[in-house]
Amino acid sequence: MKQVVFYETGLPENVLQLEEIKMPSPAQGEALIRITARNINPSDMMFVRGLYGITPNLPSSAGFEAAGVVEESAKFPKGTRVIFTSVGTWKEFTCVSDAGLIPIPEGMSDEVACQAFVNPVTAYGMIETSGLQKGGSLLITAGASAWGKVVIQLAAMRGIHVIATVRRQDQKQTLLDLGATAVIDVATESLTKKVKEIFPEGIDYVFDAVGGDQGAKALNCLRTGGKMLVFGLLSQEPIPLHSGVLIFKKLSVEGWWLSSWWAELGFDGIQKAIKEVFSLLLSQEVTLDIQATYPLAQFKEAIEAYQTEGRTGKILLM
């Protein structure tokens, strides 16, 4: 079988390569999965570069999220379509724990299924964690990302006011159409000034995916007693925290990671999250954008498309 692998960390376009390896054999409690679709997330790129919270065990395949078909399992019938997360999904077959498999609902395509977990459940989980209710206010960075678009849609359904940041003027209308209250182009507009015009007392919550200077400016937009959830570092720069702002406005900054939140949910919480998120995707009350699909062997072209300025949807490896 074929897999995309890296033997050293570095820029994905430089260190990833396609190779032929032996078909894996499932251990007890595992399933053999034929992978049918994978999406490219920022975490995938950071993992290959050695910048993610999980350290690669080299050599390693890339990718964390995928959809596939059960070929062999003691728990699921052969042919069952499933969603799963695992280290190294950019390959044709893999073995994963039966316990981590989520059956794909009837009517959900592989293109949607392969991106139905990480970003939608992260968006859902962060809103649940915040406890924001109708009338609450939320500022999100990286508003035009796949995650950001889902946050906007979910928050709008709950009557939460969302201000989103973007880096290009042509991204604004798309987010407003999804339900954003306001969209700020941080390349040309002052984030703190614009937020103050809309919410003079400040924002209740910030979800930060960027870090760095933008994260610091977002923190300054919080009201007294406000809170920031940090879950990404797209800028690859830490947030320069201003101690005086934290002290005198009584602000809180907390890290948020899907894996940790998921582990704390328990069986009933997991079932509730899956049911709610998948129902919204199936009904298309929440939509996911797809820019282009590529065969696994064309991973280099897929990475180039992923890195192209102005991309508006996900890049998939099928």
JOJO-V88540 format. One record per pair of residues at least 6 apart in sequence whose C-alpha atoms are under 6 Angstrom apart, sorted by the first residue. I is the first residue (numbers start at 0). J is the second residue. Records with the same first field share a line. If there is no record, write none. Layout:
I->J / J
This chain:
0->19 / 20 / 22
1->18 / 19 / 90 / 91
2->17 / 18 / 89 / 90
3->16 / 17 / 60 / 89
4->15 / 16 / 59 / 60
5->14 / 15 / 58 / 59
6->57 / 58
8->47 / 48 / 49
9->48
10->48
25->31 / 94
28->96 / 97
29->95 / 96 / 97
30->71 / 72 / 94 / 95 / 97
31->70 / 71 / 93 / 94
32->68 / 69 / 70 / 92 / 93
33->67 / 68 / 92
34->66 / 67 / 91 / 92
35->66 / 67 / 317
36->65 / 66 / 113 / 316 / 317
37->65 / 113 / 315 / 316
38->315
39->314
43->62
45->51
60->87
61->87 / 89
62->87 / 88 / 89
63->84 / 85 / 86 / 87 / 88
64->84
65->83 / 113
66->81 / 82 / 112 / 113
67->80 / 81
68->78 / 79 / 80
69->77 / 78 / 79
70->77
71->77
80->102 / 103
81->101 / 102 / 103
82->100 / 101
83->100
118->146
121->257
122->150
133->157 / 158 / 159
134->158 / 159
135->159
136->159 / 160 / 202 / 203
137->161 / 204 / 205
138->161 / 162 / 163 / 205
139->163 / 205 / 206 / 207
140->163 / 164 / 207 / 208
141->164 / 165
142->163 / 164 / 165
151->179
152->177
155->178
160->180
161->179 / 180
162->180 / 181 / 182
163->182
164->182 / 183 / 184
165->184
166->184 / 185 / 186
167->184
171->182
191->220
200->222
201->220 / 221 / 222
202->220 / 221 / 222
203->222 / 225
204->225 / 226 / 227
205->227
206->227 / 228
207->229
208->230 / 231 / 232
209->231 / 232 / 233 / 234
210->232 / 234 / 236 / 237 / 238
211->236 / 237 / 238
214->238
215->238
223->248
224->249 / 250
225->250
226->250 / 251 / 252
227->252
228->253 / 254
229->254 / 255
230->254 / 255
279->285
288->312
289->312 / 313
290->312 / 313 / 314
291->314
292->314 / 315 / 316
293->316 / 317
294->316 / 317
295->316 / 317
305->314
